[in-house]
Amino acid sequence: MKQTLVEIDDVDKKIINSLIDDARLSYRQLASKVGVSVATAINRAKRLEKSGVIVKYTIGVKYSLIGYDMQIIMDVRIAKGKLYEVEDKIAKHPNVFAVYDNTGPFDATIIAKFKDRKSADAFIKKVQTYDFVERTETKLLLSTVTEHMIKLPISHEN
């Protein structure tokens, strides 16, 4: 399914960047931060939501502080024609953080977070038993140096 490119200007970018910093901003706070009227902030944010640019409002979690110290990246080679079926199955696992299609020797990359080595091991072995999974390669991430949403460059900063 082809997506239509959405044209955005610097005001839209400032709204997006402000919401990346704090998704809990009220429209009044957002308007003040961006330098537009409250009505403009509301209309622009709603347009960005409706067009699919803004897909959700969320928080950032430091998983290691709540016991999720094990993070893996798993590359998966999937039999021809079964990519979406296998990815959907893997994506439903509660420890899966992200699933990506990619090029190269593997078809999909999975990022998952676990509280301990035993649960990570069980997940890896479970995925290897799925029909149409031909091969996996798993890396244990030792530490997270940085992980964040990227901000959009503003072309006309004041």
N, C-alpha and C positions, 0 to 999 in steps of 0.2 A: 504494500500500500504506500503510494507516494504521498509525502507530506508537502503541504504548501509552505513556502518560505514566508515568514512573517516579518514585515518591515517594522523596525523599531528605531526610535530616535534617542537622543541623549536623555530626555526626560524619562522615557521608558527604562533606559539603562540605569539611571539613578534610582528609580523605583525598585528595580530588580536587585541592584547592589544593596540598597537599604534593607530590603527584606531578607537578603542573604545574611546580613549582619544581625538582624533581629526580626524574625517572622511574627513577633507579637506586637509590633508597632500598631497603634491605632491609626486610622486614616488621618486624623489631625496631626499626629506625630510624624507620619510619613510625609504629609504635605509640607510641614515645616522643614523637615530634613532635606527634601528635594527642592523646595523653593517654589511650590505651586499652590494653588487654592485647594481646599479640601475636596471640592467637587471634581477638580481635575485629577487629584490623586485617586479618588474612588473610581471615576470613569476609566482611567488608564489601567488601574489594577484589575478591574473587572474585564476590560478588553484583553489584557494579557492572559487572564484565566480562560476566558471564552475561546481565545485563539489557540490555547494549548501550550503557550510559552511558560506560564506558571502552572505547574501540575499539582503542587501541594505545598502546604505550609508545615514546617517541621522543626525539630530541634536537633542539635548535635549531642551525641552521647560519647563520653569517654568510657568505652566498654571495659577497659582494664580496671577501672575503679570499682566495677561491680562484678569482678571475677571472671570476665571473659578475656583471659590472657593468651589463649591459643588462637592464632589466626592463620588460615591456610589459603593458598591460591592453588586451585586444581585446574589443570588443563585436561580436556576430555575430547577424545576422538570418537565420533558418533557415526554409525552406519548410514550410508547414503539414504536420504529421504526421510530420516527419522529425527532430524535436528530439533525441530520445535517440540515434538512429543517428549523427547528426553529432557530438553531444557525446562519445559513446563513442570515435569515431574521433580527435577532437582530443585527448581525455584520454590516449590511448596514446602521444602524442608525448613523447619523453624530456625535453624542456625545459618541459613544462607543469607548473606548480606547483599550479593549482587551476582547476576549471570550476564555474560557478554557473549555475543557471536564474534568470532574473529577469523583472521586469515592465518595461513601457515600450516604447520603439521597437525594442529589441533583445531577443532571446530568451535569449541566453547571454552570460556574461562569462568570459573566460579570462585567467588571469595566467600569464605564462611568463618564464623567466629564461634569458639567453644570455651567452656570453663576448664576443661582438662584434656589431657592426652587421650584418655580412654574414649571419650565421646567423639573426639576428632577421628580417632582410628576407626570407630564403629561407622561413622559417616562415610569415610573413604572406602571402606570395605563394602558398604551398602551400595554406593554408587557403582562400584566395579561389578556388582551382580545384576545391574539393570540390563534388560534386553536392549540391544543395539549399541551399548557402550563397548567400543572396541579396545580402548586403551586410555589410561589416565597417567598423568604426571603431576605430583603434588609437591608444593614447596611450603615449608613452615616459615612464616614471617617472624623474625626475631624482635623487631620493634617497628613502631610507626613513627617515622620522622615528621611527616606532615600528611594531613588528610583534610581537605576542605573544599567547599564550593569555590569555583573560580569567579572572580568579578569581571564584569564587562568594562572594556576601556571606554572612557567618555572622551569624545573628540573636542568638545568645547567647554573645558573646565573653566570656571570663573576665577 
